[in-house]
Amino acid sequence: MRPQALERFQAGERNAEVAAALRVSARSVERWRRAWREGGEAGVLS
């Protein structure tokens, strides 16, 4: 699921759109996006 989120972040989708598409909470997506900003791809996938 996180690799799919990563692709969507890179495509410029908003957190709410990613959460709805992946059927996860917006809070989870917020954490994943923060991890992506701080640690890049490895931050999201770890």
Secondary structure as UniProt FT lines:
FT   HELIX           2..10
FT   TURN            11..12
FT   HELIX           15..22
FT   HELIX           26..45
//
